[in-house]
Amino acid sequence: MTQATPGARAHGLTRFSTMGLPGAQRIALWEEHNARALVGLQARTLTDGVLEATELNLNLPRLQFAQVWGNPHVVERSAREIARHPAESVVAYFTLEGEGFFYHRDGCEILKPGQAVIYDADQPFMRGFSHGLKELALKVPRRTFSELTGHSGLNRPKVFGFSGADGSIHAGALASALSAALAGPTADWEGLEAATLELLSAALGTGSGPAGQLTAARAFISTHSADPGLTAGRIAAVVGISERQLSRIFAEAGTSVPRAILDARLEAARRLLLSPGGGRLPLGTLALQQGFASQAHFSRTYKQKFGIPPLQDRGGSIRPRTVS
């Protein structure tokens, strides 16, 4: 991970934090970082305290991802700031923790965890976080957004859910993809961008292609793998395609729907098995909790995937490499 430098757009992760910086310089340095790494903003704290904020940025050939943590503060993108630092992009913010407001020329939106807002970054706005924040951000060039949706920009902010009862599978998969990329970026920039754009398109109701459908399907499998009733038909219905289409996109990725479900169950079972609490669970109970029909099937497929029986894996200190 590298520290960002002025004007740099190298592909990869950068991290900036105000922690440890002189209190009087924190806001100015935070504004400088955001102007070059994401979107130019003016910031101020809500109390007499200093700004405590951290930002993790990932630059791709076209897109920019970020994750932001901070204590209570307000940021504003004024007409003056837009003139100084034009973005020529739309930006989506995904609220993970902390309720906030998004004030724009036509009104105000209140965003709660599980909600996202997308807006043209060259339209003035103000955002406030009275209890601090943790969020994800996605910056998309306006030209790319236009090609994706057929719209030249966004005259008004669009709010959409990405988790909970109001969240769509595609929006949830998009947030998960952003988070995963920031946790450890892949070298497949093109594939990551394609999947991200397709998921964004689907989240906004303008359609999705195979890359986005595959990512959405995998995200749904990951969160529902413990359900023994999880089927290709159910996954296809959630993603919005036929079972045949679903099978085809998994085949093109070198796997199958049943294999993806099994792998997700095995990965979840291993995480539980190796956790402090998992050591007290009978193996049969653990297998049933993760969606397996029997302990025998679980043990056999576990050894095939990880190269070691589950009981031995739980008790051993050396973990062999996963085998395909």
C-alpha positions in Angstrom: 0.0 0.0 0.0 1.4 3.4 -0.9 0.8 7.0 0.2 -0.9 9.1 -2.4 1.1 12.0 -4.0 -0.3 15.1 -5.7 -1.5 14.3 -9.2 -0.9 10.6 -8.9 -3.4 8.1 -10.4 -1.3 4.9 -10.1 -3.4 1.8 -9.9 -3.5 0.3 -6.4 -4.3 1.2 -2.8 -3.4 4.4 -0.9 -4.3 5.2 2.7 -4.5 8.6 4.3 -5.3 9.4 8.0 -5.4 12.5 10.1 -4.5 10.5 13.1 -1.2 11.6 14.5 -1.1 14.9 12.4 -1.0 18.3 14.2 -4.5 19.3 15.1 -4.4 22.6 13.4 -3.4 21.0 10.1 -5.8 18.1 9.9 -8.6 19.7 8.0 -6.4 21.3 5.4 -4.5 18.0 4.8 -7.8 16.1 4.7 -9.1 18.5 2.1 -5.9 18.2 0.0 -6.0 14.4 0.1 -9.7 14.3 -1.0 -9.1 16.8 -3.8 -6.5 14.6 -5.4 -7.8 11.1 -4.4 -11.6 11.4 -4.7 -13.6 14.7 -4.7 -12.6 18.2 -3.6 -14.5 19.2 -0.4 -14.4 21.7 2.4 -14.6 20.2 5.8 -15.3 21.4 9.4 -15.9 19.6 12.7 -19.1 20.0 14.6 -17.4 20.6 17.9 -14.2 22.1 19.2 -12.5 18.8 18.8 -10.0 17.9 16.0 -10.9 15.9 12.9 -10.3 12.2 13.2 -10.7 10.6 9.8 -9.1 7.9 7.6 -9.6 7.1 3.9 -8.6 4.1 2.0 -8.5 4.6 -1.8 -8.3 2.3 -4.8 -7.6 3.7 -8.2 -8.5 1.6 -11.2 -8.1 2.6 -14.9 -11.5 4.3 -14.9 -13.1 3.9 -11.5 -12.2 5.0 -8.0 -13.2 3.2 -4.8 -12.9 4.5 -1.3 -13.7 3.6 2.3 -14.0 6.4 4.8 -14.1 6.5 8.6 -14.6 9.7 10.6 -15.8 11.4 13.7 -18.7 13.9 13.6 -18.1 16.5 10.9 -19.6 18.3 7.8 -18.3 18.4 4.3 -19.4 20.8 1.5 -18.8 20.8 -2.2 -19.5 24.4 -3.2 -19.6 26.1 -6.6 -16.2 27.5 -5.8 -14.8 24.0 -4.9 -16.3 22.6 -8.1 -14.5 25.3 -10.1 -11.2 24.6 -8.4 -11.5 20.8 -8.6 -14.0 19.7 -11.3 -14.7 16.0 -10.9 -16.5 15.3 -14.2 -18.0 12.3 -12.5 -20.9 10.9 -10.5 -20.2 9.6 -7.0 -22.1 7.0 -5.0 -21.8 6.9 -1.2 -22.8 3.7 0.7 -23.6 4.3 4.4 -22.3 1.5 6.6 -22.4 3.2 10.0 -23.9 6.5 11.2 -26.9 8.4 10.0 -26.2 11.5 7.8 -27.8 14.2 5.8 -27.3 15.0 2.1 -28.3 18.6 1.3 -28.6 19.5 -2.4 -30.2 22.3 -4.3 -33.6 20.6 -4.5 -33.9 19.4 -0.9 -32.4 17.1 1.7 -32.0 13.4 2.0 -31.5 11.5 5.3 -29.3 8.4 4.8 -29.2 5.5 7.2 -27.0 2.5 7.3 -27.9 0.2 4.4 -28.8 3.2 2.1 -26.7 4.7 -0.7 -27.0 7.9 -2.7 -25.6 8.7 -6.1 -25.2 12.2 -7.4 -23.4 14.3 -10.0 -20.2 15.4 -8.2 -20.2 18.7 -10.1 -23.4 19.8 -8.6 -23.1 21.6 -5.2 -24.0 19.5 -2.1 -23.4 19.4 1.7 -23.1 16.3 3.8 -23.2 16.0 7.6 -22.4 13.2 10.1 -23.5 14.1 13.6 -22.5 10.7 15.0 -19.5 10.1 12.7 -19.5 7.8 9.7 -18.2 4.7 8.0 -19.0 4.5 4.3 -17.9 3.3 0.9 -17.6 5.5 -2.2 -17.6 4.8 -5.9 -16.5 7.5 -8.4 -17.5 6.9 -12.0 -16.5 9.3 -14.9 -19.6 11.0 -16.3 -18.8 9.7 -19.8 -18.7 6.1 -18.5 -21.9 6.7 -16.6 -23.6 8.0 -19.7 -22.5 5.0 -21.8 -23.7 2.7 -19.0 -27.1 4.3 -18.4 -27.9 6.5 -21.4 -28.1 9.5 -19.2 -25.6 12.4 -19.3 -25.6 12.9 -15.6 -27.9 13.1 -12.5 -29.9 16.3 -12.0 -31.1 15.0 -8.6 -29.6 12.6 -6.2 -30.9 9.0 -6.3 -31.2 7.1 -3.1 -31.3 3.3 -3.1 -31.0 0.5 -0.5 -28.2 -2.0 -0.6 -29.0 -4.1 2.6 -31.9 -5.1 4.6 -35.5 -5.4 3.4 -35.2 -2.4 1.1 -31.9 -3.5 -0.5 -31.7 -5.1 -3.9 -29.4 -8.1 -4.6 -27.4 -6.1 -7.2 -26.9 -3.1 -4.9 -25.8 -5.4 -2.1 -23.4 -7.2 -4.3 -22.0 -3.9 -5.5 -21.3 -2.8 -1.9 -19.7 -6.2 -1.2 -17.6 -5.9 -4.3 -16.3 -2.5 -3.3 -15.5 -3.7 0.2 -13.7 -6.8 -1.0 -11.7 -4.9 -3.6 -10.5 -2.4 -0.9 -9.6 -5.3 1.4 -7.3 -6.8 -1.2 -7.4 -5.6 -4.8 -7.2 -8.0 -7.7 -4.8 -7.6 -10.6 -7.8 -8.1 -12.9 -8.6 -4.4 -13.2 -10.8 -4.9 -16.3 -12.9 -7.7 -14.8 -13.4 -5.8 -11.5 -14.5 -2.6 -13.4 -16.8 -4.6 -15.7 -18.5 -6.3 -12.8 -18.8 -3.0 -10.8 -20.3 -1.1 -13.7 -22.8 -3.9 -14.5 -23.9 -4.1 -10.8 -24.3 -0.3 -10.7 -26.4 -0.4 -13.8 -28.6 -3.1 -12.3 -28.8 -1.3 -9.0 -30.1 1.8 -10.8 -32.6 -0.2 -12.8 -30.9 0.1 -16.2 -29.9 -3.6 -16.7 -27.0 -5.9 -16.0 -24.7 -8.0 -18.1 -23.0 -11.4 -17.3 -20.2 -10.0 -15.1 -22.7 -8.2 -12.8 -25.1 -11.2 -12.8 -22.3 -13.5 -11.8 -21.2 -11.2 -9.0 -24.7 -10.8 -7.8 -25.4 -14.5 -7.9 -22.2 -15.3 -5.9 -23.1 -12.6 -3.3 -26.5 -14.2 -2.9 -25.0 -17.6 -2.5 -22.5 -16.4 0.0 -25.2 -14.9 2.3 -27.7 -17.8 1.9 -25.3 -20.8 1.7 -26.5 -22.2 5.0 -30.0 -22.7 3.6 -30.4 -26.3 2.6 -33.2 -25.2 0.2 -30.9 -23.0 -1.8 -31.4 -23.9 -5.5 -30.3 -22.6 -8.9 -34.0 -21.6 -9.6 -34.1 -19.5 -6.5 -30.8 -17.8 -7.3 -31.8 -17.2 -10.9 -35.1 -15.6 -9.8 -33.3 -13.2 -7.4 -30.8 -12.2 -10.0 -33.5 -11.8 -12.6 -32.4 -14.3 -15.2 -33.4 -17.9 -16.2 -31.8 -21.0 -14.8 -30.2 -21.7 -18.1 -28.6 -18.3 -18.3 -27.4 -18.7 -14.7 -25.8 -22.1 -15.6 -24.1 -20.5 -18.6 -22.5 -17.6 -16.8 -21.1 -20.0 -14.1 -19.8 -22.3 -16.8 -18.1 -19.4 -18.6 -16.4 -18.7 -15.2 -15.1 -22.3 -15.1 -17.5 -23.6 -12.4 -21.2 -24.5 -11.9 -24.0 -23.4 -9.6 -23.9 -26.5 -7.4 -20.1 -26.2 -7.1 -20.4 -22.6 -6.1 -23.0 -23.4 -3.5 -20.8 -26.2 -2.1 -17.7 -24.1 -2.1 -19.5 -21.3 -0.2 -20.8 -23.8 2.4 -17.3 -25.3 2.8 -15.7 -21.9 3.2 -18.3 -20.9 5.8 -17.9 -24.2 7.6 -14.2 -23.8 7.8 -14.4 -20.3 9.2 -16.7 -21.6 11.9 -14.7 -24.7 12.5 -11.5 -22.7 13.1 -13.2 -20.0 15.2 -12.9 -20.1 19.0 -16.6 -21.0 19.4 -16.6 -23.5 16.6 -14.3 -25.8 18.5 -17.1 -26.7 20.9 -19.7 -27.6 18.2 -20.2 -31.3 17.4 -19.2 -31.9 13.7 -22.7 -33.1 12.8 -24.3 -30.0 14.2 -21.9 -27.7 12.4 -22.5 -29.6 9.1 -26.3 -29.1 9.4 -25.9 -25.5 10.4 -24.0 -24.8 7.1 -26.6 -26.5 4.9 -25.1 -30.0 4.5 -27.4 -33.0 4.3 -25.1 -35.2 6.4 -21.9 -35.2 8.4 -20.5 -37.8 6.0 -21.1 -35.6 3.0 -19.6 -32.7 4.8 -16.5 -34.6 5.9 -15.9 -36.1 2.4 -16.2 -32.8 0.5 -14.2 -30.9 3.1 -11.2 -33.2 2.7 -11.5 -33.0 -1.1 -11.4 -29.2 -1.0 -8.9 -28.5 1.8 -6.8 -31.7 1.7 -7.5 -32.5 5.4 -10.4 -34.0 7.3 -12.4 -31.4 9.3 -11.6 -32.9 12.7 -7.9 -32.9 12.0 -8.1 -29.3 10.6 -9.8 -28.1 13.8 -7.1 -29.7 16.0 -4.1 -29.0 13.9 -1.8 -26.0 14.0 -0.6 -26.2 10.4 -3.1 -25.5 7.7 -2.4 -27.1 4.3 -3.0 -25.0 1.2 -6.4 -25.3 -0.4 -6.6 -27.7 -3.3 -8.9 -27.3 -6.3 
